[in-house]
Amino acid sequence: MEKYCRNYTDTDISDIVKKIEIRNREFKELKEKLENYFKFEITDYIISDILDCENYNHVCLMINLAVINNRITLENSMILKNELKKLFKAKYK
């Protein structure tokens, strides 16, 4: 690990750690809010895409992937897609 960090100052490393902590907190908060809203579990990669401001079509692809991988039911995927479209006022082609 030292060989990877040797070009960074302590301040740089501290800033990176803070950014990671903020990202983790934002992830956890968004996941909790969405799961409370929808009343079912949402897989982490869908939450990450929403947090990364991916477009609606990309998020739908990740939802489809979750269905294929049995991480979400087909019914819940339809609810999630439709409600995300409303919540985030998604525009799609």
KEKE-3310 file (N, C-alpha, C; in steps of 0.2 Angstrom, whole numbers, plus 5000, padded with zeros to 4 digits):
npx = (5004:5010:5018:5009:5004:5014:5017:5008:5002:5000:4989:4982:4978:4970:4960:4955:4950:4940:4931:4927:4921:4910:4904:4900:4891:4881:4877:4872:4861:4853:4850:4843:4832:4826:4822:4814:4804:4799:4797:4804:4819:4833:4845:4863:4870:4861:4857:4870:4871:4860:4865:4876:4871:4867:4859:4841:4838:4850:4849:4837:4842:4851:4842:4835:4845:4846:4834:4836:4847:4840:4839:4829:4812:4801:4789:4792:4802:4796:4788:4798:4805:4794:4791:4803:4804:4794:4798:4811:4808:4811:4817:4816:4820)
npy = (4994:5006:5009:5013:5025:5034:5045:5054:5067:5068:5076:5075:5062:5062:5070:5062:5051:5057:5061:5048:5044:5053:5049:5036:5038:5046:5036:5026:5034:5037:5024:5019:5028:5026:5012:5013:5020:5013:5000:4988:4979:4986:4983:4986:4991:4997:5008:5014:5019:5028:5037:5041:5049:5043:5041:5039:5028:5020:5017:5009:4998:4993:4989:4979:4970:4967:4960:4949:4943:4939:4947:4956:4957:4954:4962:4971:4978:4984:4993:5001:5006:5014:5023:5029:5036:5046:5052:5057:5065:5060:5061:5052:5043)
npz = (5000:5004:4993:4983:4988:4990:4982:4987:4998:5016:5017:5005:5005:5017:5012:5002:5009:5016:5006:5002:5013:5014:5002:5005:5016:5009:5000:5009:5015:5004:5000:5011:5011:4998:4999:5010:5005:4994:4999:4997:4995:4987:4975:4977:4966:4958:4966:4967:4953:4953:4962:4955:4946:4934:4918:4915:4906:4908:4921:4921:4913:4922:4932:4925:4924:4937:4939:4930:4937:4948:4959:4961:4960:4945:4946:4956:4949:4939:4946:4952:4941:4935:4946:4949:4937:4939:4951:4949:4938:4925:4909:4894:4879)
capx = (5000:5014:5021:5004:5003:5020:5017:5002:5004:4995:4982:4979:4975:4965:4954:4952:4946:4934:4927:4925:4916:4904:4900:4897:4885:4876:4874:4868:4855:4849:4847:4837:4826:4822:4819:4808:4798:4797:4795:4807:4826:4835:4852:4868:4872:4855:4858:4876:4869:4856:4869:4881:4867:4866:4852:4835:4839:4855:4846:4833:4846:4853:4836:4834:4850:4844:4829:4840:4851:4836:4840:4823:4806:4799:4784:4796:4806:4791:4786:4804:4806:4789:4791:4809:4803:4790:4802:4816:4806:4816:4816:4819:4818)
capy = (5000:5012:5011:5017:5031:5038:5052:5059:5070:5066:5080:5072:5055:5064:5072:5056:5047:5061:5060:5041:5044:5056:5045:5030:5041:5047:5030:5023:5038:5036:5017:5019:5032:5023:5006:5014:5023:5007:4995:4982:4980:4988:4981:4991:4994:5002:5014:5018:5022:5034:5042:5044:5053:5040:5043:5034:5022:5016:5014:5004:4993:4990:4986:4973:4966:4964:4955:4943:4940:4937:4952:4960:4953:4958:4966:4977:4981:4989:4998:5005:5010:5019:5028:5033:5041:5051:5055:5061:5068:5057:5061:5047:5042)
capz = (5000:5004:4986:4979:4992:4991:4979:4990:5005:5021:5016:4999:5008:5021:5007:4998:5014:5018:5000:5002:5019:5012:4997:5009:5019:5004:4998:5014:5016:4998:5000:5016:5009:4993:5002:5014:5000:4989:5004:4996:4995:4980:4975:4978:4960:4956:4971:4964:4947:4954:4965:4950:4941:4927:4914:4916:4902:4911:4927:4919:4911:4929:4935:4921:4926:4944:4938:4927:4942:4954:4965:4962:4956:4939:4948:4959:4944:4935:4951:4953:4935:4935:4951:4948:4932:4942:4957:4946:4932:4920:4902:4890:4872)
cpx = (5004:5017:5016:5003:5009:5020:5011:5005:4998:4988:4979:4975:4969:4959:4951:4948:4940:4929:4924:4919:4910:4900:4897:4891:4880:4873:4870:4861:4850:4846:4841:4831:4822:4819:4813:4802:4795:4795:4798:4815:4828:4843:4857:4869:4867:4856:4864:4874:4865:4860:4874:4877:4867:4859:4847:4836:4844:4852:4841:4836:4849:4847:4834:4839:4849:4839:4832:4844:4847:4837:4834:4818:4804:4794:4787:4800:4802:4789:4792:4805:4800:4789:4798:4808:4799:4795:4807:4815:4810:4813:4819:4817:4815)
cpy = (5006:5014:5015:5024:5036:5045:5057:5061:5067:5070:5077:5066:5057:5066:5067:5052:5051:5061:5053:5041:5047:5052:5039:5033:5043:5041:5027:5027:5037:5029:5016:5022:5029:5016:5007:5017:5017:5001:4988:4984:4981:4986:4987:4995:4999:5009:5018:5022:5028:5039:5045:5048:5050:5042:5037:5028:5017:5013:5008:4998:4989:4986:4979:4968:4963:4959:4948:4939:4938:4941:4956:4956:4958:4963:4972:4981:4986:4994:5003:5009:5016:5025:5032:5038:5047:5055:5060:5065:5066:5059:5056:5046:5036)
cpz = (5000:4997:4982:4982:4992:4988:4982:4996:5009:5020:5010:5002:5012:5017:5004:5003:5016:5012:5000:5008:5017:5007:5000:5013:5015:5001:5003:5015:5010:4998:5005:5014:5003:4995:5006:5010:4996:4993:5001:4995:4987:4980:4975:4971:4957:4960:4968:4958:4948:4957:4960:4945:4934:4924:4916:4912:4905:4917:4926:4917:4917:4932:4932:4923:4933:4943:4935:4933:4949:4960:4966:4958:4950:4941:4952:4954:4941:4940:4952:4947:4934:4940:4951:4942:4935:4947:4954:4940:4926:4913:4898:4883:4871)
residu = (MET:GLU:LYS:TYR:CYS:ARG:ASN:TYR:THR:ASP:THR:ASP:ILE:SER:ASP:ILE:VAL:LYS:LYS:ILE:GLU:ILE:ARG:ASN:ARG:GLU:PHE:LYS:GLU:LEU:LYS:GLU:LYS:LEU:GLU:ASN:TYR:PHE:LYS:PHE:GLU:ILE:THR:ASP:TYR:ILE:ILE:SER:ASP:ILE:LEU:ASP:CYS:GLU:ASN:TYR:ASN:HIS:VAL:CYS:LEU:MET:ILE:ASN:LEU:ALA:VAL:ILE:ASN:ASN:ARG:ILE:THR:LEU:GLU:ASN:SER:MET:ILE:LEU:LYS:ASN:GLU:LEU:LYS:LYS:LEU:PHE:LYS:ALA:LYS:TYR:LYS)
# end
